[in-house]
Amino acid sequence: ARLADCSDSAAIKAAVREAYEACDAALIAEAEARGWGGGCGVGLLLVDTCPTPPRAYLASLGAGRAFACCKQDGQAARAVPLGRPHSAADAKEKGRLAKAGATASGGLVC
């Protein structure tokens, strides 16, 4: 429903970001209310076939990774990573987490 009137890339990215932020906030609130520990991951691949060429949007929360299966002209299929792995041990990622109000310990988000 949030993407019903979206036609440009920036609007689609904003709608996906808004949905992910709402999902993240709801999951955190539920985990805190129930005293849950640990973590989870969510991945989304949205393919917009309206433009030419079609566009794909990838979003993820957590430590999961996404790959595309690519095959060209008789070659064997190969897995191509979509994005890069995020590690809470990485200095740049620690900074991003701190800005979001989270902390990292032992390579995990707290």
C-alpha positions in Angstrom: 0.0 0.0 0.0 2.9 2.4 0.8 4.3 1.9 -2.7 1.0 2.3 -4.5 1.7 5.8 -5.7 5.5 5.6 -5.9 7.0 5.8 -9.4 10.4 7.3 -8.9 13.4 5.7 -7.3 13.8 8.2 -4.5 10.1 7.7 -3.4 10.5 3.9 -3.5 13.7 4.0 -1.4 12.0 6.3 1.1 8.9 4.1 1.4 11.1 1.0 1.9 13.2 2.8 4.5 10.1 4.0 6.4 8.6 0.5 6.4 11.9 -1.0 7.7 12.3 1.7 10.4 8.7 1.0 11.6 9.4 -2.8 11.5 12.7 -2.3 13.4 11.0 -0.2 16.1 8.1 -2.7 16.5 10.5 -5.6 16.8 12.7 -3.8 19.4 9.6 -2.8 21.4 8.3 -6.4 21.4 11.6 -7.8 22.3 12.0 -5.4 25.2 8.5 -6.1 26.4 9.0 -9.8 26.4 12.6 -9.8 27.6 13.9 -11.4 24.5 17.6 -11.5 23.7 19.4 -12.5 20.6 18.7 -11.1 17.2 17.0 -11.7 13.9 17.4 -10.7 10.3 15.0 -9.5 7.6 15.7 -9.3 3.9 13.7 -7.7 1.0 14.1 -7.7 -2.7 11.7 -5.5 -4.6 11.7 -5.6 -8.4 10.1 -2.7 -10.1 9.2 -3.8 -13.7 7.6 -0.4 -14.6 10.8 1.4 -15.8 13.0 0.2 -18.6 15.3 -1.4 -17.7 13.6 -2.8 -14.5 15.0 -1.7 -11.2 15.8 -3.9 -8.1 15.9 -2.6 -4.6 17.5 -4.6 -1.8 17.1 -3.9 1.9 18.2 -5.8 5.0 18.2 -5.7 8.7 20.4 -7.9 10.8 23.4 -9.9 9.8 21.9 -11.7 6.8 23.3 -11.4 3.3 21.7 -11.6 -0.1 23.1 -13.0 -3.3 21.9 -13.0 -6.9 22.3 -16.0 -9.1 23.8 -14.8 -12.4 24.4 -16.8 -15.6 25.7 -15.5 -18.9 26.0 -17.1 -22.3 26.6 -20.7 -21.5 28.8 -20.0 -18.4 28.1 -21.7 -15.1 25.8 -19.9 -12.8 27.6 -18.0 -10.0 26.5 -16.2 -6.8 27.1 -12.5 -6.8 26.9 -10.8 -3.4 24.4 -7.9 -3.2 25.9 -5.4 -0.8 28.6 -6.0 1.7 28.6 -7.8 5.1 28.1 -5.6 8.1 30.1 -6.3 11.2 29.6 -4.5 14.5 33.3 -4.9 14.9 34.0 -2.6 11.9 34.8 1.0 13.0 32.5 2.6 10.4 29.6 0.3 11.4 30.3 1.0 15.1 29.9 4.7 14.3 26.7 4.2 12.4 25.3 2.1 15.3 26.3 4.7 17.9 24.6 7.4 15.9 21.4 5.2 15.9 21.6 4.8 19.6 22.9 1.2 19.7 26.2 -0.2 21.0 28.4 -3.1 19.9 30.0 -5.7 22.1 32.0 -8.8 20.9 31.0 -8.0 17.3 27.3 -8.1 18.1 24.8 -5.3 18.4 23.4 -4.6 21.9 
